Amino acid sequence: MNTVRLNITLPESLNDDINRFSKELNEKKSHIISSALDMYFDYLDLQLAEKRLADKSEEHIGLNDFFDELGANVQH
């Protein structure tokens, strides 16, 4: 996995939390931040999906139609 170096500014309280978890879990701070962002992005993906489902102006496709379009012979 390629990595990039970032220079960010955080509230002191978050920095304190990161330092505390890093010491207690014996993990690098970058790993803790990366893991937290991964979880948050999963949450955002869910929020976007729910927003798109609620948007009545968007066309939605049913599950059966989805599989039919794929040509998948799935028992559903």
Phi and psi restraints in degrees (value plus and minus 20) as a CYANA .aco file:
   2 ASN   PHI     -95.7   -55.7
   2 ASN   PSI     127.0   167.0
   3 THR   PHI    -146.1  -106.1
   3 THR   PSI     139.3   179.3
   4 VAL   PHI    -150.0  -110.0
   4 VAL   PSI     131.1   171.1
   5 ARG   PHI    -115.2   -75.2
   5 ARG   PSI     110.4   150.4
   6 LEU   PHI    -138.9   -98.9
   6 LEU   PSI     127.2   167.2
   7 ASN   PHI    -134.7   -94.7
   7 ASN   PSI      89.8   129.8
   8 ILE   PHI    -142.8  -102.8
   8 ILE   PSI     141.4   181.4
   9 THR   PHI    -135.2   -95.2
   9 THR   PSI     108.3   148.3
  10 LEU   PHI    -145.5  -105.5
  10 LEU   PSI     134.5   174.5
  11 PRO   PHI     -80.3   -40.3
  11 PRO   PSI     126.9   166.9
  12 GLU   PHI     -77.8   -37.8
  12 GLU   PSI     -55.6   -15.6
  13 SER   PHI     -84.5   -44.5
  13 SER   PSI     -58.2   -18.2
  14 LEU   PHI     -87.2   -47.2
  14 LEU   PSI     -61.3   -21.3
  15 ASN   PHI     -80.6   -40.6
  15 ASN   PSI     -61.7   -21.7
  16 ASP   PHI     -81.3   -41.3
  16 ASP   PSI     -63.2   -23.2
  17 ASP   PHI     -82.9   -42.9
  17 ASP   PSI     -65.1   -25.1
  18 ILE   PHI     -80.6   -40.6
  18 ILE   PSI     -65.2   -25.2
  19 ASN   PHI     -81.6   -41.6
  19 ASN   PSI     -62.0   -22.0
  20 ARG   PHI     -84.6   -44.6
  20 ARG   PSI     -68.1   -28.1
  21 PHE   PHI     -85.5   -45.5
  21 PHE   PSI     -57.3   -17.3
  22 SER   PHI     -79.8   -39.8
  22 SER   PSI     -66.2   -26.2
  23 LYS   PHI     -87.1   -47.1
  23 LYS   PSI     -67.1   -27.1
  24 GLU   PHI     -87.1   -47.1
  24 GLU   PSI     -58.0   -18.0
  25 LEU   PHI    -112.5   -72.5
  25 LEU   PSI     -24.6    15.4
  26 ASN   PHI      34.2    74.2
  26 ASN   PSI      26.8    66.8
  27 GLU   PHI    -140.8  -100.8
  27 GLU   PSI     132.6   172.6
  28 LYS   PHI     -88.7   -48.7
  28 LYS   PSI     126.7   166.7
  29 LYS   PHI     -79.7   -39.7
  29 LYS   PSI     -58.1   -18.1
  30 SER   PHI     -82.4   -42.4
  30 SER   PSI     -55.0   -15.0
  31 HIS   PHI     -87.0   -47.0
  31 HIS   PSI     -62.0   -22.0
  32 ILE   PHI     -84.2   -44.2
  32 ILE   PSI     -64.6   -24.6
  33 ILE   PHI     -85.2   -45.2
  33 ILE   PSI     -63.8   -23.8
  34 SER   PHI     -81.6   -41.6
  34 SER   PSI     -64.1   -24.1
  35 SER   PHI     -84.1   -44.1
  35 SER   PSI     -61.8   -21.8
  36 ALA   PHI     -83.9   -43.9
  36 ALA   PSI     -61.2   -21.2
  37 LEU   PHI     -87.4   -47.4
  37 LEU   PSI     -59.3   -19.3
  38 ASP   PHI     -78.1   -38.1
  38 ASP   PSI     -65.8   -25.8
  39 MET   PHI     -84.9   -44.9
  39 MET   PSI     -60.5   -20.5
  40 TYR   PHI     -87.0   -47.0
  40 TYR   PSI     -58.9   -18.9
  41 PHE   PHI     -86.2   -46.2
  41 PHE   PSI     -54.7   -14.7
  42 ASP   PHI     -81.1   -41.1
  42 ASP   PSI     -62.1   -22.1
  43 TYR   PHI     -82.8   -42.8
  43 TYR   PSI     -64.2   -24.2
  44 LEU   PHI     -84.1   -44.1
  44 LEU   PSI     -58.5   -18.5
  45 ASP   PHI     -77.9   -37.9
  45 ASP   PSI     -63.1   -23.1
  46 LEU   PHI     -84.4   -44.4
  46 LEU   PSI     -63.6   -23.6
  47 GLN   PHI     -80.9   -40.9
  47 GLN   PSI     -62.3   -22.3
  48 LEU   PHI     -85.2   -45.2
  48 LEU   PSI     -61.5   -21.5
  49 ALA   PHI     -81.9   -41.9
  49 ALA   PSI     -64.2   -24.2
  50 GLU   PHI     -85.4   -45.4
  50 GLU   PSI     -58.2   -18.2
  51 LYS   PHI     -83.9   -43.9
  51 LYS   PSI     -63.6   -23.6
  52 ARG   PHI     -86.1   -46.1
  52 ARG   PSI     -57.9   -17.9
  53 LEU   PHI     -85.4   -45.4
  53 LEU   PSI     -54.8   -14.8
  54 ALA   PHI     -97.2   -57.2
  54 ALA   PSI     -38.1     1.9
  55 ASP   PHI     -96.9   -56.9
  55 ASP   PSI      86.2   126.2
  56 LYS   PHI     -92.1   -52.1
  56 LYS   PSI     -34.7     5.3
  57 SER   PHI    -100.6   -60.6
  57 SER   PSI     -34.0     6.0
  58 GLU   PHI    -107.1   -67.1
  58 GLU   PSI     120.4   160.4
  59 GLU   PHI    -100.6   -60.6
  59 GLU   PSI     112.8   152.8
  60 HIS   PHI    -135.1   -95.1
  60 HIS   PSI     130.8   170.8
  61 ILE   PHI    -136.3   -96.3
  61 ILE   PSI     114.9   154.9
  62 GLY   PHI     -92.0   -52.0
  62 GLY   PSI     141.7   181.7
  63 LEU   PHI     -80.8   -40.8
  63 LEU   PSI     -65.2   -25.2
  64 ASN   PHI     -81.9   -41.9
  64 ASN   PSI     -63.6   -23.6
  65 ASP   PHI     -83.8   -43.8
  65 ASP   PSI     -57.3   -17.3
  66 PHE   PHI     -79.0   -39.0
  66 PHE   PSI     -69.6   -29.6
  67 PHE   PHI     -86.4   -46.4
  67 PHE   PSI     -57.4   -17.4
  68 ASP   PHI     -82.5   -42.5
  68 ASP   PSI     -62.8   -22.8
  69 GLU   PHI     -83.6   -43.6
  69 GLU   PSI     -52.8   -12.8
  70 LEU   PHI     -96.6   -56.6
  70 LEU   PSI     -35.2     4.8
  71 GLY   PHI      54.7    94.7
  71 GLY   PSI       1.9    41.9
  72 ALA   PHI    -105.5   -65.5
  72 ALA   PSI     111.3   151.3
  73 ASN   PHI    -114.4   -74.4
  73 ASN   PSI      61.3   101.3
  74 VAL   PHI    -133.6   -93.6
  74 VAL   PSI     114.2   154.2
  75 GLN   PHI     -97.9   -57.9
  75 GLN   PSI      93.1   133.1
